[in-house]
Amino acid sequence: MNFKEIKKYWDDRASTDSTAQSTTQDVYLREIECNVLSERINKYKPRSVADMGCGDGRTTIKLSQKYLSSLFSGYDYSSHMISNANDLISTMSIHNLKFEQQDVCEKLTQYFDLIYTTRCLINLPSWDLQKDAIENIHKALNKNGLYLMIENFIDGHENFNQVRKDFGLPEIGMRDHNNFFNRKELLDFISGYFSVVEEVNISSTYYLVSRVIYSKICSEKNLNIDYFNDHHRYAAGLPFSGEFGPVRLICLKKL
């Protein structure tokens, strides 16, 4: 899919679905991501935070309610996603959060202590666009600012698919609107912009339970996959271990 097709995909999805699954069916994966972000925000205590590609804003809302001393901004290029996000906060008393339409591939007009993305840049169809987005994020950070990059990587994706193969399960392919990162290629590029503070695969244990064990059970018992199943719920609380999932956190400090 090209850029316009991907944007239309998210616009259409947001206009027809305002539930917790409008941005991802796997709500427990989003819970993992939110917890990871919360721990780092608590550690670094940024005064200003931007969620680039915030979708319907559910993660942004949770974090802004927890860290009242930080000012949060949620940005997304989908007008329907931003509309859904504003609808969610319309009845809430939240004074440290705003949502605005903004494309990560365009220059940001404000500066922040911390910026994060959660599976946002993988929706850009080319490496050149992804590099443009990373450069824009770098420019929008204050001195010594942090970029918490939670994105999908082909390395971990291939690893867990090999485990699925070992269990007699079919490969899970990359969706048409996704463009996963190559870890080495990314690290080589960002070396001129950021230093790596921390790196951890936050999906490995979760994927082994939800995409291998639970999937094998469903296959043997002829059951449909249920993202609200207890296997997902309990797996979301397990410690991180291994490199058997696509989603990883790379904590980056602006040079």
N, C-alpha and C positions, 0 to 999 in steps of 0.2 A: 504494500500500500504506500502511496505517496503522502506528502505532508497534508494536503487538503483532504484526502480520503480518511486519514487518521483523525484529523480534527473533526470531520463530520461524524465519524464513528462515535467519538466522545460526546459531541453535541447531541446526537440522536439518542444515545444511551441515557444522558442526563435528562432529556426532555420526556422520556418515557418511564424513567425509574428514579425515584427520589428516596429509595430505601437505603439501608446500610450496605447493600451489595451493588450499588450503582457504579462504584469505581473498581470493585473486585468482589468476586464471589466468596473468596476466602477471607472472612472477617477475622479469623484468628491470626492469620498472617499479619493483618493490619494491626492487631493488638500487640503482637511482638514488636513491630516497627515503632509503635507509639511508646511502648515501654522503654525501648532502646533510646529513643529520642529524649524521653523524660529524664532518664538517668544522666544523660550528657548535659541537658539544660540545667539540671540541678547541680551538676559538678562545675560548670563553667559560668553559670549565672549571667547570661548575656542581657543587656538592657533592651536590645531590639532583635527580633527574630522574624525571618521571612520563610514561609512555606511556599516554595516554587512548585507549581503543579499540584495545588492543594485539593483539586477535585471538589467534592461536596463539602469539604472543610471539617469533616468529623474529627480527624486527628488534630487539626489546628485548634478546634474548639476545646477539646479535652485538655490540651497543653496550656492554652491561655487561661482556662479556669483554674489550673493547678498552680501556675506561676504568675501571680497577679502583678508582680513587680516588673515583669518584662512586657514590652509592647510587641504584639504579634501582627503580622500582615500575611494574608493568604492570597496567592495569585494563581490564576489559571487562564489559559487562552480560550476556554470554552465558556461562552456567556451563560449557557444553561447551567453549567456546574456552579458558576459564581451566583447565579440566581437561586439555586438550591441551597447554597451555603448561607446566603443572606436570609433566606426563608427560615433556616434552622435557628439563627440567632435573633430573629425578629421578636421573639417572645422571651428572650433571655436577658438578664441584666449583666452583659459583658461590656466592659468599658476599655479593655486593653487589646481589642481585636478589630480588624477591618478586613473586608474582602474586596478585591478589585480585579478586573479583567486585565491580564498582562501575559504576553508571550515571552517565555524564557529565552527565545532566540533574538529578542529585541532588548536594547539597552535599558536597564533599570534606572529610574530617576531618583531613587533613594539609596541610603547606605545602611548596613546592618552589621551587628556584632556577630550574628550567627545566621546562616542560611542552610536549609535542609531540603532535600528532595527525596521522595519515596516513590520509586518506580516511575519517575517522570521522564527522565532523559531517554529511557528505553523506547519511548513513543516517538522519538525523532528518527526518521527513516535512513539517515546517513551519518557516517562518522564525522563528516565536515560540520553538519548541523549540531551534533553533540559537542564538538570542540567549540563551536561558537557559543553554545549555551554555557559551557564551563568557563569560558573567558568572560562572559557577561556576569556570571556569579562572582568570579574573582574580582572584577571591577566594582561590584556593588558591596563588597565587604570592607569594613573599616580596617585600620591597621591591626595586624595580628588576628583578624577575624577568622572564624571557623566555618568550614563547609562540611556538613554531615551528609555524606553521599550514600544513600540507601538505594542501590540499583541492582539489576540482574546481570550476571556474568555467565558467559558461555561455558567457562571452565567447570564451575560447580554444576551447571545444568547437564553437561555431558557425564559427569561423575555419577549423579543420582540415576540417570538413565541407564548407565551400565549396571547399577545395582538392580534396577527394575528388570533388565534383561536377564540377570542372574536368577531372578525370581519368576521368570517366565511371563513377565508383563510387557506389554508393548511400550515403545518409546513415547514420551510426551514431547510433542514438537513445540517449536516457538510459534506464537500466534502471529498472524499476518501483520498486525499493527505494532509488533515489538521488534526491537533491534538491540540485542544483548551486547554488552561490552566484552572486549577481550582484555583481561586484566593486565597483561604485560604492556600491551599497546597503550592502555589508559595511563598506567604508572609512568611510562616513558614520556608521555605528553605532559602530564601535570607536574613533572619534576621542575619545570621552569616557573611554575605558578604557586605551588603548595609544597609543604613538607607533610609527610604522613605521620600523624600522631598515633593512630590506632587503626587496626584492620581486623575484622572478625566476620566469619560467615555466620549470619544470624538465622539461616534457614535450614542448615544441615540436619540437625536432630529432628526438627519439625517435619522436614520432607521425608526422612527415613521412616517416620511413624505414619504420616498421613498419605504419602505418595507411594510407599512401598508396602508396609505391613497392612495398613487399612485397605489399600487398593487390592492386595492379594486376597484378603478376607472377602471383600466384595466380589472379586472375580470367582472365587471358589463357591460362594453362596448365591451367586447371581443377583447381587444387590446393586442398586443405584448408588452412586457416590453422593453423600450428604455432607456438605461443608460444616454443618452444625453438629456432626457426630462427636461423641465423647473422645474418640481418638484424636481429633483435631483440638478439642478443648484442653485435654490433658497434655498433649504434645507441646502446646504453646507455652507451657510452664517449665519445660525441661531446660537444663543448661545447654549452652552452645558447645558443639563438639563436631570436629571433622569438616570435610569439604564436599558434602554430598547434597548441596542445594544451591540454587542460582542466586539467591538474594544475600548480599553482603553489605556491611557497613564499612566505609572508609572515612575516617575522621581526618580532615585536612586543615592545616593552618596556613593562612595566606603569607607568602614570602614578601 
